[in-house]
Amino acid sequence: MEMKLIRKDELAELLRDRWKLRCLEMAGVDNWTWYDQAMSDYEADEYTNDELTKDYNEAN
């Protein structure tokens, strides 16, 4: 498994964002007005994992 280094504050922010998203999804955010429009702007597969993590150093 390939690993990357990330600053602690960035990791904490990502974990908070993930938790926030899970809370919103559990609350039914997918039923909200404009949800489909917002999701059409979000392209999950637009970038490869390598492209998304290119600025992070390899962890050895």
C-alpha positions as a printed NumPy array, in Angstrom:
array([[  0.   ,   0.   ,   0.   ],
       [  1.356,   3.398,  -0.968],
       [  1.373,   5.979,   1.805],
       [  1.684,   9.779,   1.814],
       [  2.673,  12.238,   4.529],
       [  0.116,  14.826,   5.596],
       [  0.236,  17.535,   8.242],
       [ -1.73 ,  16.816,  11.408],
       [ -3.942,  19.907,  10.98 ],
       [ -4.835,  18.875,   7.41 ],
       [ -5.713,  15.372,   8.55 ],
       [ -7.883,  16.757,  11.362],
       [ -9.685,  19.044,   8.891],
       [-10.325,  16.128,   6.519],
       [-11.684,  14.008,   9.348],
       [-13.962,  16.851,  10.499],
       [-15.199,  17.342,   6.916],
       [-15.889,  13.605,   6.571],
       [-17.842,  13.586,   9.84 ],
       [-19.814,  16.677,   8.766],
       [-20.692,  15.028,   5.44 ],
       [-21.836,  11.867,   7.2  ],
       [-24.053,  13.901,   9.521],
       [-25.58 ,  15.763,   6.583],
       [-26.192,  12.537,   4.681],
       [-27.826,  10.928,   7.734],
       [-30.066,  14.012,   8.019],
       [-31.275,  13.512,   4.448],
       [-29.315,  16.228,   2.671],
       [-29.853,  14.318,  -0.569],
       [-33.513,  15.359,  -0.405],
       [-32.749,  19.068,  -0.207],
       [-33.446,  21.511,  -3.022],
       [-30.423,  22.014,  -5.282],
       [-28.671,  18.858,  -4.019],
       [-28.619,  17.334,  -7.497],
       [-27.294,  20.574,  -8.985],
       [-24.499,  20.743,  -6.418],
       [-23.574,  17.104,  -6.972],
       [-23.473,  17.554, -10.744],
       [-20.762,  20.178, -10.158],
       [-18.797,  17.642,  -8.09 ],
       [-16.909,  15.177, -10.249],
       [-15.579,  12.468,  -7.905],
       [-13.6  ,  10.755, -10.646],
       [-12.366,  13.934, -12.335],
       [ -8.883,  13.472, -10.85 ],
       [ -6.888,  10.324, -10.182],
       [ -5.564,   9.561,  -6.701],
       [ -2.059,  10.385,  -7.959],
       [ -3.198,  13.788,  -9.237],
       [ -4.966,  14.599,  -5.974],
       [ -1.994,  13.622,  -3.801],
       [  0.903,  14.819,  -5.959],
       [  1.78 ,  17.645,  -3.518],
       [  2.24 ,  15.219,  -0.619],
       [  5.559,  13.458,   0.014],
       [  5.838,   9.692,  -0.029],
       [  5.971,   8.056,   3.382],
       [  8.65 ,   5.416,   3.618]])
